Amino acid sequence: MADPRIGQLLSNRYQLIQLIGRGAMGQVYKAEDVLLGGVIVAVKFLSQTLLTRKMRDRFRSEARTCALLSTKSMHIVRVMDYGVDDQEVPYYVMEYLEGNSLSDVIGVQNLPLPRFLSLARQICAGLQCAHQGITIEGTTYPIIHRDIKPSNILVIQDPGFGELVKILDFGISKLLQSDASQTSSYMGTLAYSSPEQMEGRELDARSDIYSLGVLLYEMLTGKMPLKADTHSFGGWYKTHHFQAPEPFEAISPSAKVPKILESLVMSCLAKLPQDRPDTIEDILKALEPLEQRYNATRQISHRIGEALLRRPVVTPPRDPNGLSPDEACQLTTWPKNKPIAQIVFPHILETKRETSATLWVMLSQQEIENIQIGKLYNQFFKTFLCIQSPHPVIMWVTALYNQLQHKDGNPRWLKCFLDLKTEQGQKLTRLLIEKESYYILFFAIEDPHHCAYVMPLQTTPMQRSQLLEWMLASQTWASVGNAATSKELLKTEFEKAKPKIIAELANRDSQIKTLLP
Ligand SMILES: Nc1ncnc2c1ncn2[C@@H]1O[C@H](COP(=O)(O)OP(=O)(O)OP(=O)(O)O)[C@@H](O)[C@H]1O
């Protein structure tokens, strides 16, 4: 029988074209947004069999959760609209994603390590954002997905990004601090559910970390970590509580997974929540050195360089007479339009050879000399903070600590802002990602006419992927206020992070002291 929904026009706007699939909660259709000239979207309806008041509320909450979360992470499917059809069936409208579900990707082959690492990081980035929560009327609510499994993860081919992960279906997520009675009935997918989820207990982020462990195991070995005798609630209850996952070697000898990665996945699969990583951030931190070793992020940023950037930062052909950035820095002079004062500003430095992101800093001659003399004692901490609203801005912080100079333990803070709605802000962000480094140009207040010292600094793969996310997402972020307000908010956030940075620098400093003769 023909589907009566095909051809229907919802809210005078979305024309349904074709059924894409059915899940536990409803049906998903491909549709055209006629108001926007036929842009393809996906429309999800709540199933006819679930049209109770409670389910309607839950469905609306799924739409709201996704809509709020997707403004914060490009790894969560974007939800744009919500409504009811003429039969009073609720629906919500999402971006249409043409891609493969992770279950298809896993089904084909064991994932090579760089690909695994790239996909895993993106899944973690989306989940981390959900766990950090959404703010409703001034209160932040962490969001637990509760149904992390391959079919809820779509892998799409983005022309610039390469493989881009999107998490779907926050259908059974709930606002952690909301009414606990709302989700009394069991929902979830048995093979991926944590032991505590099967017990119907109150869940926190560590339950998603368990499901993520099942998923990561499957991605690395092509097999499930646990097998139930019977595919029933009772069978899986026993399995999740008492069965130990097989070591990788026993189950997939050809997988060649580094031991450290296997231990990470196994720790996610611990039976007790307190034996798992506490947060997704811990997992991302553990993945970072592996990404560095297997070059996964690098591959992504290279692809971006090739395809995404409309105006890629092209390195001109090597000119043997051209200047290296280092040499160029030595020859630059403090701009006439800047005051002779202890200030910091970002600048795109173009030389015949290449274009670089640079920070121009004016300090006293003495401080610069101490930095130069005490090279071995210099400690750096680089960090980036970003705010989307009211106006998308990145705060770029370099903390420089030198025990000769900063005897009170307070580093020299070099801070500036990148406005993501300006060409300069976008270009500097791109350079920080692509060049994997930036230069600090020091000018002495006593002699501003030439650059006194140049220092190259590296950005980490984690920082680059974070910058990349912000840069891409900012193309869809609207500015609803002025940049100055965003800067003030970032400064407040930064003040909160300061003690941690100081402690980190002090810790590194004591390590360096024990290494030096
Ligand atoms: N935004 C989207 N763009 C394209 N396809 C989508 C989109 N959202 C969902 N789909 C596809 O629609 C189908 C149904 O998705 P849905 O999320 O309702 O259920 P499910 O994840 O398959 O199952 P369950 O709800 O039981 O977990 C799936 O094949 C899914 O890949």
The ligand as an SDF file (V2000), in Angstrom:
LIG
                    3D

 31 33  0  0  0  0  0  0  0  0999 V2000
   19.1110   13.1400    9.7110 N   0  0  0  0  0  0  0  0  0  0  0  0
   19.0940   11.9960    9.0310 C   0  0  0  0  0  0  0  0  0  0  0  0
   19.4850   11.9650    7.7500 N   0  0  0  0  0  0  0  0  0  0  0  0
   19.4670   10.8100    7.0640 C   0  0  0  0  0  0  0  0  0  0  0  0
   19.0760    9.6100    7.5770 N   0  0  0  0  0  0  0  0  0  0  0  0
   18.6650    9.5890    8.8580 C   0  0  0  0  0  0  0  0  0  0  0  0
   18.6430   10.7650    9.6430 C   0  0  0  0  0  0  0  0  0  0  0  0
   18.1990   10.4460   10.8930 N   0  0  0  0  0  0  0  0  0  0  0  0
   17.9440    9.1230   10.8640 C   0  0  0  0  0  0  0  0  0  0  0  0
   18.2170    8.5960    9.6570 N   0  0  0  0  0  0  0  0  0  0  0  0
   18.0590    7.1970    9.2520 C   0  0  0  0  0  0  0  0  0  0  0  0
   16.7010    6.8320    9.4580 O   0  0  0  0  0  0  0  0  0  0  0  0
   16.6080    5.5040    9.9580 C   0  0  0  0  0  0  0  0  0  0  0  0
   15.7540    5.4660   11.2160 C   0  0  0  0  0  0  0  0  0  0  0  0
   16.4320    6.2060   12.2270 O   0  0  0  0  0  0  0  0  0  0  0  0
   15.9920    6.2120   13.7570 P   0  0  0  0  0  0  0  0  0  0  0  0
   16.9700    7.0730   14.4590 O   0  0  0  0  0  0  0  0  0  0  0  0
   14.5690    6.5370   13.8680 O   0  0  0  0  0  0  0  0  0  0  0  0
   16.0870    4.7250   14.2010 O   0  0  0  0  0  0  0  0  0  0  0  0
   17.2720    3.7080   14.5040 P   0  0  0  0  0  0  0  0  0  0  0  0
   18.4410    4.4130   15.0750 O   0  0  0  0  0  0  0  0  0  0  0  0
   17.5120    2.9050   13.2650 O   0  0  0  0  0  0  0  0  0  0  0  0
   16.6160    2.7650   15.5600 O   0  0  0  0  0  0  0  0  0  0  0  0
   16.2530    3.0320   17.0920 P   0  0  0  0  0  0  0  0  0  0  0  0
   15.4050    4.2610   17.1660 O   0  0  0  0  0  0  0  0  0  0  0  0
   15.5170    1.8040   17.4130 O   0  0  0  0  0  0  0  0  0  0  0  0
   17.5400    3.1810   17.8150 O   0  0  0  0  0  0  0  0  0  0  0  0
   18.0310    5.0050   10.1400 C   0  0  0  0  0  0  0  0  0  0  0  0
   18.3810    4.2510    9.0160 O   0  0  0  0  0  0  0  0  0  0  0  0
   18.8560    6.2600   10.1630 C   0  0  0  0  0  0  0  0  0  0  0  0
   20.1600    6.0360    9.6490 O   0  0  0  0  0  0  0  0  0  0  0  0
  1  2  1  0
  2  3  1  0
  2  7  2  0
  3  4  2  0
  4  5  1  0
  5  6  2  0
  6  7  1  0
  6 10  1  0
  7  8  1  0
  8  9  2  0
  9 10  1  0
 10 11  1  0
 11 12  1  0
 11 30  1  0
 12 13  1  0
 13 14  1  0
 13 28  1  0
 14 15  1  0
 15 16  1  0
 16 17  2  0
 16 18  1  0
 16 19  1  0
 19 20  1  0
 20 21  2  0
 20 22  1  0
 20 23  1  0
 23 24  1  0
 24 25  2  0
 24 26  1  0
 24 27  1  0
 28 29  1  0
 28 30  1  0
 30 31  1  0
M  END
$$$$
